[in-house]
Amino acid sequence: MTQNASPAAPTPSPSPVPDSATEATPSFGWNPYAERMNGRFAMVGFVALLLLELVTGQTFWAWLGLR
């Protein structure tokens, strides 16, 4: 009586099907891609304002001439 000493090869799991809510494709309207890009641009703008205040030594409102 002989036994197979090598284990069976694991079967590959199927790749996940992309969900429309998680797709990273540009499209028009309120969608996750647009919201993600809006958040990223807001973060860049906020950091730019902090750097502006650091470099000029003035507040944002004073830099605009409103104070």
C-alpha positions in Angstrom: 0.0 0.0 0.0 1.5 3.3 -1.0 0.5 6.7 0.2 1.0 10.0 -1.6 3.6 11.9 0.5 3.2 15.3 -1.3 0.2 17.5 -0.2 -2.3 18.5 -2.8 -1.7 21.8 -4.6 -3.9 24.6 -3.2 -6.5 25.8 -5.6 -6.2 29.5 -6.4 -9.0 31.7 -5.0 -11.0 33.6 -7.5 -10.1 37.3 -7.9 -12.7 39.7 -6.3 -15.1 41.4 -8.7 -14.7 45.2 -8.5 -17.6 46.9 -6.8 -18.9 50.0 -8.5 -18.5 51.9 -5.2 -14.8 51.1 -5.0 -13.8 51.6 -8.6 -11.3 54.4 -9.1 -12.6 55.7 -12.4 -13.5 59.3 -13.0 -17.1 59.9 -13.6 -19.6 62.8 -13.3 -21.5 63.6 -10.2 -21.4 62.6 -6.5 -19.4 59.4 -6.4 -16.5 58.0 -4.3 -13.9 59.0 -6.8 -14.9 62.6 -6.9 -15.2 62.8 -3.1 -11.7 61.2 -2.7 -10.2 63.7 -5.1 -12.0 66.6 -3.4 -10.6 65.6 0.0 -7.1 65.3 -1.4 -7.3 68.8 -2.9 -8.6 70.2 0.3 -5.7 68.7 2.2 -3.2 70.2 -0.2 -4.9 73.6 0.1 -4.8 73.5 3.8 -1.1 72.6 3.9 -0.5 75.4 1.3 -2.2 77.9 3.6 -0.2 76.8 6.6 3.0 77.2 4.6 1.9 80.6 3.4 1.4 81.8 7.0 4.8 80.3 8.0 6.7 81.9 5.1 5.1 85.4 5.2 4.6 85.6 9.0 1.0 86.9 8.4 -2.3 85.3 8.9 -4.3 84.3 5.9 -6.8 87.1 6.5 -4.1 89.7 6.8 -2.4 88.3 3.6 -5.8 88.8 1.8 -6.0 92.4 3.2 -9.2 91.7 5.2 -7.6 92.4 8.6 
